[in-house]
Amino acid sequence: MADIEYDNEAFFQEYAKMTRSQRGLADACEWHMLQPLFPDLQCKRVLDLGCCYGWHCKYAVEQGAAQVLGIGISHKMLDESQKRNADPKIEYRLCSIADYDYPAAAWDCVVSNLALYYIADLDRVFANVHRTLKSGGTFLFYIEHPSFTAGVHQGWVYGTNGRLLYWPIDNYFLPGERVTNFLGCEIRKQHHTLTQILMGLLRIGFVLEAVEEAEPPANMMDLPGMKDELRRPMLLVKATEEKNIKYNCLRFTSHDVSASRRQFQLFMFSNC
């Protein structure tokens, strides 16, 4: 599991230098799109899969959550969570996403940020999350877009002048392990196609409320390398657990939600 790399001291120190590590959600380029997708958390129970520094756990408590559990398998990350984002309503637990027991109908909201691309069997995780959510509960996750994980060594091709030329993609329809270098360390991720991700949710019984290809906000465009984040996407998905509802028609639509971006939602209709 890649989380083990976060216990590598050299890797952990490099990770700690990242802007999102130092300043939290406000400086995470996806936050302006992720935050509006959260449901009302007042008096709710929230599970965070791969909680990192605990930023989302603390946010849930700030929004009125009654109980929050953040899990991960990096001792260093969990220690950092306790230092930065401790709260009586938050429990940080050393446990992998695969090994958590997912008690039935236990949580109102399950969130996962930049963690699910380390999971080979996404369908199993989706089934577990579906089971552990209360009826009408929300599953919200942010994951590397398949065009990102299908990138050749997940790196840019450079011109002779050092300019970034393009982001190469290969073997898109061959899911499985991808090896890349991140912060000087070899990292093993799992590539899944967009069809596998979205249809995996639908087959389990989730209702997709939103699918967004995340882009950085305008106020971050002056940061080094941020404009290049417009050249290949990341992915946000919001799904709701609904029991005993079947849909036989899918339709994509879009609408403006601000002057700077568009939100893409996938709607399901029972009579088409």
C-alpha positions in Angstrom: 0.0 0.0 0.0 1.2 3.5 -0.9 0.4 4.8 2.6 3.4 2.8 3.9 5.6 5.2 1.9 4.3 8.0 4.0 6.2 6.4 6.9 9.4 6.7 5.0 11.0 9.7 6.7 12.5 11.2 3.6 9.2 10.9 1.7 7.2 12.2 4.7 9.4 15.3 5.0 8.9 16.1 1.3 5.2 15.6 1.6 5.1 18.0 4.6 6.5 20.8 2.4 3.6 20.7 0.0 1.2 23.7 0.2 -1.8 21.6 1.0 0.1 19.9 3.8 1.1 23.2 5.4 -2.1 25.2 5.0 -4.9 22.7 4.7 -8.1 22.7 2.7 -8.0 26.3 1.7 -4.9 25.7 -0.3 -6.0 22.4 -1.9 -6.8 23.3 -5.5 -9.9 21.0 -5.5 -11.5 22.4 -2.4 -13.5 25.1 -4.0 -15.3 22.3 -6.0 -15.3 19.6 -3.3 -16.7 21.7 -0.5 -20.1 22.5 -2.1 -20.7 18.8 -2.7 -20.8 18.0 1.0 -24.2 17.3 2.5 -25.5 18.9 5.7 -23.4 17.4 8.4 -25.2 18.7 11.4 -25.5 15.9 14.0 -24.2 13.4 11.4 -21.7 10.5 11.6 -18.8 10.8 9.1 -16.3 8.2 7.9 -13.1 9.4 6.2 -11.3 6.7 4.2 -7.6 7.6 4.0 -7.7 10.6 6.2 -4.2 12.0 5.7 -3.7 15.0 8.0 -7.3 14.9 9.1 -8.3 18.1 7.4 -11.7 16.7 6.2 -12.3 15.2 9.6 -11.9 18.5 11.3 -14.0 20.2 8.6 -16.8 17.7 9.4 -16.7 18.6 13.1 -16.7 22.3 12.2 -19.9 21.7 10.2 -21.6 20.1 13.2 -20.9 16.4 12.8 -21.6 14.4 15.9 -18.9 11.7 15.3 -16.1 11.3 12.9 -13.8 8.4 12.2 -10.6 8.8 10.1 -8.7 5.7 9.0 -5.3 5.2 7.4 -2.3 3.0 7.6 0.5 5.5 8.0 1.6 6.0 11.6 3.2 9.3 10.6 0.0 10.6 9.0 -2.1 9.7 11.9 0.3 11.2 14.4 0.2 14.4 12.3 -3.6 14.3 12.3 -3.6 14.2 16.1 -1.2 17.2 16.2 -3.0 19.4 13.7 -6.7 18.3 13.8 -7.5 16.7 17.1 -11.0 17.0 18.5 -13.0 15.0 21.1 -15.5 14.1 18.3 -12.8 12.6 16.0 -11.2 9.2 16.3 -8.1 8.5 14.1 -7.6 4.8 13.6 -4.7 2.8 12.1 -6.6 0.7 9.6 -6.6 0.1 5.9 -9.5 0.9 3.6 -9.6 -2.8 2.7 -9.6 -4.1 6.2 -12.1 -1.8 7.9 -15.2 -3.8 8.9 -17.9 -1.4 7.4 -20.7 -2.0 9.9 -24.2 -1.9 8.3 -26.0 1.4 8.2 -23.5 3.1 10.5 -22.6 6.3 8.7 -24.4 9.3 7.2 -21.5 10.4 5.0 -18.3 8.6 3.7 -15.6 10.8 2.2 -12.3 9.8 0.6 -9.8 12.2 -0.8 -6.9 11.1 -3.1 -6.9 7.6 -1.7 -9.0 5.3 -3.9 -6.5 5.1 -6.7 -4.4 2.8 -4.4 -7.2 0.3 -4.3 -7.2 -2.6 -6.9 -10.7 -3.9 -6.2 -12.9 -0.7 -6.2 -16.1 -2.7 -6.6 -15.5 -4.3 -3.2 -14.9 -0.9 -1.6 -18.0 0.5 -3.3 -20.1 -2.4 -1.9 -18.7 -1.9 1.6 -19.4 1.8 1.5 -22.9 1.2 0.3 -23.5 -1.3 3.1 -22.1 1.0 5.8 -24.1 4.1 4.7 -27.5 4.8 6.2 -30.4 5.1 3.8 -29.9 8.3 1.8 -26.3 8.7 3.0 -23.6 10.3 0.9 -20.4 8.9 -0.6 -18.1 11.7 -1.7 -14.7 11.1 -3.1 -11.9 12.8 -5.0 -9.7 10.6 -7.1 -7.1 10.9 -9.9 -8.9 11.0 -13.2 -8.3 7.9 -15.4 -6.5 10.1 -17.9 -4.1 10.9 -15.1 -3.5 7.3 -13.9 -3.2 6.1 -17.5 -0.4 8.6 -18.1 2.9 7.1 -19.1 4.9 7.1 -15.9 2.4 9.9 -14.9 4.8 12.4 -16.2 4.9 15.2 -18.8 6.8 15.1 -22.1 9.2 18.0 -22.2 10.5 19.9 -25.2 14.2 20.8 -25.7 13.6 24.1 -24.1 12.2 22.5 -20.9 8.6 23.5 -21.9 5.9 21.0 -21.0 4.6 19.6 -24.3 1.9 17.1 -23.5 0.7 14.4 -21.0 1.0 11.0 -22.7 -1.7 8.3 -22.2 -1.3 4.7 -23.0 -3.0 1.4 -22.2 -6.1 3.2 -21.1 -8.4 0.1 -21.3 -5.9 -2.1 -19.4 -6.7 -1.5 -15.8 -4.3 -2.4 -13.1 -1.1 -1.4 -11.4 0.8 1.7 -12.5 4.2 2.6 -11.1 5.2 6.3 -10.9 7.6 8.5 -9.0 6.2 11.0 -6.5 8.4 13.2 -4.3 11.4 11.0 -5.1 9.8 7.7 -4.1 8.4 4.9 -6.2 4.6 4.8 -5.8 2.3 2.0 -7.0 -1.2 3.1 -8.0 -4.2 1.4 -9.6 -5.6 2.5 -12.9 -9.4 2.2 -13.4 -11.3 3.4 -16.5 -14.1 6.0 -16.1 -16.6 3.3 -17.0 -15.3 1.0 -14.2 -15.6 3.8 -11.7 -19.0 5.1 -12.6 -20.7 1.8 -13.5 -19.2 0.2 -10.4 -21.2 2.7 -8.3 -24.4 2.2 -10.3 -24.2 -1.6 -10.2 -23.9 -1.5 -6.4 -27.1 0.7 -6.2 -25.7 4.2 -5.7 -27.4 7.2 -7.3 -24.9 9.5 -8.9 -25.6 13.1 -7.9 -22.6 14.8 -9.3 -19.5 14.0 -11.4 -17.0 16.9 -11.8 -13.7 17.2 -13.5 -11.9 19.3 -11.0 -9.8 22.3 -12.0 -7.9 24.8 -9.9 -9.5 28.2 -8.9 -8.6 31.4 -10.6 -6.9 32.7 -7.4 -4.3 29.9 -7.5 -3.3 30.4 -11.2 -0.2 32.4 -10.2 1.3 29.4 -8.2 4.1 27.5 -9.9 2.8 24.8 -12.2 -0.9 25.5 -11.5 -1.8 26.6 -15.0 -0.6 23.2 -16.2 -3.3 21.6 -14.0 -5.8 22.8 -16.7 -4.2 20.5 -19.2 -5.3 17.2 -17.6 -8.2 16.7 -15.1 -8.8 15.2 -11.7 -12.2 13.7 -10.8 -14.8 14.4 -8.1 -17.8 12.1 -7.6 -20.8 12.4 -5.3 -23.1 9.4 -4.9 -26.1 8.8 -2.7 -27.1 5.5 -1.2 -30.7 4.7 -2.1 -32.2 1.3 -1.5 -34.9 -0.3 -3.7 -34.7 2.2 -6.5 -33.8 1.2 -10.1 -33.2 3.4 -13.0 -33.4 2.5 -16.7 -32.3 5.7 -18.4 -29.2 7.8 -18.0 -28.7 11.3 -19.3 -25.9 13.8 -19.0 -26.7 17.5 -18.6 -24.7 20.5 -17.5 -25.4 24.0 -16.1 -23.3 27.0 -15.1 -22.8 27.2 -11.4 -20.4 30.2 -11.5 -18.7 32.4 -14.0 -15.5 30.4 -13.7 -16.5 26.8 -14.0 -19.2 24.3 -15.1 -20.7 21.5 -13.1 -21.5 18.2 -14.8 -24.2 16.1 -13.2 -25.4 12.6 -14.1 -29.2 12.3 -13.6 -31.1 9.0 -13.5 -34.7 8.7 -14.5 -37.0 5.8 -13.8 -39.3 6.4 -16.8 -37.8 7.4 -20.1 
